Structures are given as structure tokens and as C-alpha cells.
């Protein structure tokens, strides 16, 4: 299974609505976790990242180009919903600040680390019951 298919499977198992299981949302999750095609989910990180960085990451590591003016589309279709689902957090800067960043929450990072391991089912249930 490719990483985009695995990202979609993660979102589906977390009961994310189908509209947030699109390629765009999967690429946002992959970029925020810093997961490339050959990486293990255990190597996921949660470094602070801008939407611009998500777009650049998707182009560099997955060969899919989104226009720079699609930042608002990423914000509306992925980021907003991921934040509401407690998958990500922001750094508290003003939203129009060039220093505004997002990252996976520690809980989401821990959950992603367990994907495709024997702990996934239990970790997923704990995550879903706490959010």
C-alpha cells in the first residue's frame, strides 16, 4: 500500500468524514508527519510547519504540485477539520503572521507511530474515546 493510501486508511479508521479523506488531506497529514513513501510511520515527527511547507513537501516528495494560491483550500479542507478533530494544533501566533505554524498533537503523533503495529487497535480506541 502506498503512503497516500495508508494516510487515507488512517483517516478513515479515525472516522473522518469522506470529504476529509481526499488526496489533499492525505498529503497534509503526510507532510505534517514528515512521512515520505519509503518511511515507516514510527519515524513520524511533529515539527512546526506552515501550509506553504505542506505544499512544497507534497511537490518535492510526492511529485504532486498544488498552486501557491491553494493555501486557503488546504486551510479549509484539511487544517480546519484536523484541528477540530484534535489531530493538530497551532502555535498561537496571529493567523496572518508569517510565523503561524501547525503540528500534529502529541497524542496524534503517538497514534501514528502505532499504525501498522499490533498496538494500533488499542491506541486508536483510546484516541477516539478521548477526543
N, C-alpha and C positions, 0 to 999 in steps of 0.2 A: 504494500500500500504506500502511495506517495505521502509526503508530509502534508500536502494540502488536503488529501483525503482523510488523513489521521486527525488533522485540526478540525475538519468538519465533523468527524465522528465524536471528538471530544465535545464540541458544541452541542451536537445532537444528544449525547448522553447526559449533558448538563441541562437538558430540557429547554434549550434556547429556541425561540421561535424560528421557523424556517427562513424568515427574512433576514435573520442574523446568522445564517449558515452559508452565506454566499462566499464566492471566492474572495471578494474584498474583505469580508470579516475574517476569513481564514488567514489571509495574508497579514492582516493586522495582528492577529494572535501570534502567528509565527514570528513576525518582526519583533513584537514586544517580548517574546520569549527567547529571541535570538537563536532560533532553530533553522538551520539550513537542511537541505534534503538529506544529507548523509549523517546528520546529528542524531544522537539519542535524546529522548525527552528528558532524561536525567541531567543533561547538560544545560537545560534551560536556565536563563537568568532573568532578573527583573530590574535591569538598569533603566534609568530615566530616559525617555525617548519622545521626540516631537513627531507630529503627524508627517512633517516633511521627511523625517528619518524613516518612517514606515514606508513611504512611497519610494524612497531611494533604495531601501533594503529589498523591497519586492522586485525592483528592476535589477539590482545587482545579483541577487541570489536565486531569483525565480524567473528572471527574464520576462517579467510582465511589467509593462510601462503604464503608469497612470499619470495623467497630466497634473502638473503642479497645482492647477486651479481646482483639483478634485479634493483638496484638503477638507472642505466643508462636507463633501459626500462621505468621506471617512468618518468625520466627526458625527454626522447624523446617523449613518447606517451601522457603524461599529462602536466607536468610542462611547457615545452617549449610552448605548444599551449595555455595553460591557461594564461601565461604571455603575449603572443601576443594578446590575447583577452581582456587584462586588467582585468582579474579575480584575478590575484595575482601579487605580487611584491617581489623583493628580497631585502636583507639588504645591498647590495652594497659591501659586502666583496668579496675577490677573490674567484672564483668558486672552487678552490682547497683548500680553507681554511676550517678547521673543524668548524668554526663559521658561515659558509654560511647558511642562512635561507631564508624561504619563508613565506608569509602570504597572506591572502585574502586582496584585496584592501578595503578601507573603503566603496567605492561605491558598491562593490560586497557583502560585509557584510550587508550593508543596504538592498540590494535587497533580499538576502537570508532571512533576518528577515521578509520580507513581503510575503514569499512563503506560500501558502495556507491561505492567508488572502484576504480581499476584495481589498487591495491596490496592490496586485501582478501585475495585468494587467498594471496599470499605471506606477508602478515602473519599470517593465520590459521594457515598451516602452521608458521611459526616459533613462534607462541604455543603451538600444540598439541604441538610437539616439545619445547618447553622445560618443559612442565608435566605 
